[in-house]
């Protein structure tokens, strides 16, 4: 089951990445979801560089729920606004737009980012 799920996500991820790309003016906001944390990065695909990142990772405990996802979205939005970035391209990385991914996106929008 897990292999099928991962293959499905990989196939969807490739299809999404074929359609979108980030630039320095409008970077790609990509999301990674692990069992223990949630990670978000702003990526400039033309230069091949990660501009900035935010995470819900803490050393003490697992912090991987919807509230933590929203705080990651707000954190990445605050960093982006400080760097002068207003618009991004959202890359859900093959995950369904539901739960933690949706919460992160809503947090980033609340923080002032435009998708």
Helices and strands as residue ranges (DSSP letters): H 2-19, E 28-33, E 38-44, E 49-55, H 66-82, E 89-91, H 100-110
